[in-house]
């Protein structure tokens, strides 16, 4: 649900647009002219402004320019009268995200335009936060394998080559994928993720390629897929080894032709997307078993990289420990100063079958009981983890 401000001097138009969007679950307010709109913007902080272009006195373009002075990232959708495409282009050049013609004020068109603008800004905001985090540090460590991973990112990121990242669960495959994106020329574009293991086979094609309204039961409106959302950026296919064979065939076609067709649609949509895949499976063995297409495997593994397990890079544990202490101090208001030498030695002796994810959970739990001062071994309950795992295996 979004807060939307609709600005139009024609009451019938602003009320009709408001009614359509409120039925879609949004919360709308209206303004009869740009002057009133500016007052409401300051008070209500809308997620989206929809404004008519041609109004007496101050125009929609004037409103757009005023808004962008104070709120340069404000989502803005312009409505134009029939025959005023030149005005629409001028609005786009001045920061509007999209425009719709008043002659096309139909439910589906308005809903689609609003969803497109809101999605665009949602991913932009998420990417901005992630970029900020990743600029601070992409990886934590100092050892030889850590340096190899950083070198890999520096070398591969500026290219458009598909990347296949393999490794055990919890080693940081997604962290590496994000680093490749945010150090690439596509960093200002979206980074979109789809977990191939989390979706039933019946939904994965709709998630990837989108669907048209009415294309199947439950398709109540047209929906863009992950490929369209990732246009101009990168698409992470997480756990690619879980993708069904039928979807693999369609994915291969997209990689070859760089176009998608929504389910139930006929039109081809061009997409410019870099593919990054992760898996904890051995895809070569999956190819031999016939569960993964060989031609797709070679398309995806142009640049393969395997992330070592934490037990292979124990020299990085002190750096990871410092990082997680700072993280949980900031998140929870703790005042843990450091970890003792005994703590570091203890953690480096553990096998960490859950890798960095397991280490992070262990540190978070220890800090719940420590909260301040020095983090010592007695705050950890590593043995209970190992006992639980042994019991589960038996």
Secondary structure, DSSP 4 states (H G I P E B T S, - for coil): --EEEEE-S-HHHHHHHHHHHHHTT-EEEEESSHHHHHHHHHHH--SEEEEES--SSS-HHHHHHHHHHH-TT--EEEEE-TT-HHHHHHHHHTT--EEEEGGG--HHHHHHHHHHHHHHHHHHHHHHHHHHHHHH-SS---SHHHHHHHHHHHHHTTS---EEEE--TTS-HHHHHHHHHHTSTTTTS-EEEEETTTS-HHHHHHHHH-B-TTSSTT--S-B--HHHHTTTSEEEEETGGGS-HHHHHHHHHHHHH-EE--BT----EE---EEEEEESS-HHHHHHHTSS-HHHHHHH-SEEEEPPPGGG-GGGHHHHHHHHHHHHHHHHT-EEEEE-HHHHHHHHHS--TTHHHHHHHHHHHHHHHH-EEEE-GGG--HHHHHHHHHHHH-
